[in-house]
Amino acid sequence: MLSVNGLNQYYGGSHILRNVGFEARIGEVTVVLGRNGVGKTTLLKSLMGVVPVKAGTVTLGGVDITRATPYERVRLGVGYVPQGREIFLRLTVEDNLRMGLAVKPGGSPMPSELFELFPVLKQMIKRRGGDLSGGQQQQLAIARALAAAPKLLILDEPTEGIQPSIIKDIGRVIRMLADTGLNGQRMAVVLVEQYYDFAAELADQYLVMERGEIIARGLGRDMQTDGVRERVAI
């Protein structure tokens, strides 16, 4: 679904991403790990078009999206859950979800599956986003990204600041999205995560970044024997 080749990114004179390349396949969770400051969030922003790619290519389902704008990528099937959630605090849960439908024709119905994944959102549909707990806001951010039924879901540290019970719920949803998807359409998932145990439980394949490069990669089931925990320990 997603193919990244020779991706390079700079901030000023700093070389942030160095020849990054990988593939994320339908039905799999690709986990990106690494210490703080190694370029993980910059990688996701580059995939989403939030920052323009300086060199390299990004393709989605065989379509070159390297120069596409963020909204064009959403229309092509990319969903993005940024670090820190970035929901609209003064809008209701319902209005936040409808923002996820902005690329759909006017009057498109809200996918009922969103409330099956996150029942609490139906209970709080008229509450403002700022009134939700951190975990509920994270669920809202994921649901908003799913509203447009993406083929590729990109998540940046979805467990950050979240209580353990909701972390389990989010993990269950991510696994389900890869395995069965929404309306039977399986997804490719790219997950940046600091919480090693959560990442290891979900990973079909892993990538370890250091100083803007991918220094190790392999199958999720091999993370323990490959010593991934030690590589990413702070």
N, C-alpha and C positions, 0 to 999 in steps of 0.2 A: 504493500500500500504506500509506504513512505520510503523514499530512497534519498540519502544525503551523501554527496560526494565532494571531497576537497573543500569543505566549508572553512573559510577564514573570516575573522571578524576583528576589527580594531576599534578601540576607544582612544581618540587622540593618537599619541605615539605608541600606545600599548597594544601588543598583539594578544588578543583575548582568546580567540579560537584558532587552532592550528591544524589545518588539513583534516577536519573531523569528517568521518564517513561511517555510515551504518545503514541498515535497513530495519524497518519495523513492519511486521507482517500481520495480516488480518488474523484475528483469533489469538493473538499473543500479546503479552504485556512485556514491553521492553523497559527495563529499569536503568536509570542513569544515576550513578552514585559518585561521590567525591567529597572532599572537604570543602568548607566554605571558601568562596573566592576562586574556584577553579574554572568557572565559566559555564556552569550548568544552566543558570537562568538566562544567560546571554544566548546559549544554544536554543532554548525554547523560544525566546523572543525572535530569534532569527528564523526559526521554523514557522512562526506565526506571522512574520512580516512586520513585527513591531519595530525592529531595527533592520535597515537594509543590509543585505548580504554584500560584502566587499568582494569575495571571490568564492567560487564553487557553485554547485547546483543543488536544488531541492525539487524533487518530483513527487507527485501524489497520484497514484494509480496510473503512472505513465505520462502524466501531464506535467510539464515544467511550470512550477509556480515560483521560481526563484525571484522574479520581479513583481509578483502579484501583491496587491494590497491586502491588509488583514481581512477586509470585508469580502474581497474576492475569494480568499482562501476559505472563509466560512461558507460561502455559497458552493464551493467545490467539495466541501465535506470535512473541514477541520474544525474541531471544537477545542477551546482553550480555557483552562482554569488557572488563572495566574496566582502567584504567591501572594498571600495576604487577602485572597478572595475577591476584593474590589467589587463587591455588590453595591447597589445604590441604597444607601442607608435610609434615605427619606422616602423611598418608594415602597409600596407594599410588596409582599412576596409575589402576589399575582403579577404586578407590573414588572418586577424584576424578571420573572419567567417570560413575560411577553417580550421583553427586550431580546431574549434569545430567539424569538420568532421573527426578528426584524428583517431577515433575509427571505422570509417566506411571503407568499401572496397575502394581501390584507384579508383578515377574517379567518386565517388558518387556525384550526382548533388547537388547544393545548393538548399535547400527548398525554393521555391518561396514565401511561406507564410511568411517568415522572412521579406520580403520587403513590404508585405501587412500590417504587424504589425507595421513596422518602415520604412515608405517611405523615410525618410531622408537618410537612409543608402544606398539606391539605387542611390540617387543623389550624394552621396559622396564616391561611391564604390572604386574610385582610390585614394582618399585622405588618408594621413597617419593618424593613430589613434590619434597621438599627436596634430593634427590640428583641431580636433573636440572639441566642447564645452563640459563642464562637463556632461550636460544632454544627449548630443549625444553619449558620451563615455559610459554612463550608458546603453543607448539603445543598443549599440554595444555589451556590456558585456552580456546583457540578450539574445540578438540574438545569440551570440556565444554559450551560454549554450543550447539554443533551437535547434541548428543546428543538434544535434545528436538525436532529437526527444525523450527527456526523458519522463519517467513515473512520476518521482518526480522532482520538481524544488525547489531548496533551494536558498533563497535570503537573503543577509545580508545587511540591511539598504539601500535599493535601492534609497531612497529619499534624502540621505545625500548630501548636497551641490547642489541640483538640483532646477532649477527654477520652479515656480508653474505650468506653462502650461505643462511642460514635466512630472511633477509628476502626473497630471491628465491622460496623455497618458499612463504612466507606470501602473497606477491603472487600467485603462481600459483593458490593455493587460493581467494583472495578473488575473482579473476576468474572462476574456474570456478563458484563458488557463485552468482554473479550470472547467468552465462550458461546453466548447466545445472542447478545446484543439487544437492541430494541426492535420489535416487530420481526424478529428472526434475522436481522442484519448484524452479523458479528462485526466487531470493531478491532482496529489496531490501537493499542494504548501505549503511549510514551509517558513514563512516570519518573519524575525527578524526586528523590526521597532521601532524607537524612536518617530516618528511623530504619536501621538495618533489618531488624526482624520483620517489619512490615514489608519491606522491599523483597526480602528473601522468600517470604511466603507467597508473593504474587508473581515473581519474575519467571518468565519463560526464557528470556535471555537478559544478560546484564552487560552494562558498559561501565567502566571505571575511568573517571577523568582526573587528570592532574595537569596543572599549568596549561589548561586549554587544549590538551590532547587526550585522546582515548588511549590509555596505557594498558588496559586489559579488557577482555570481553570473553563471554562464554555462555553456557547454559545455566539457567537459574538453579537447577538441581545440583550443579557443581560448585556453587558459591562457597560452601563451607570448605570443601577440599581444595579449592583454588585460593583460599586465604583472603577472600574479599573483605571480610570484617576488619582484618588487620590493615589492609591497604587504605581503608577509609576512616579508620579510627583517628580521632582528634588528639 
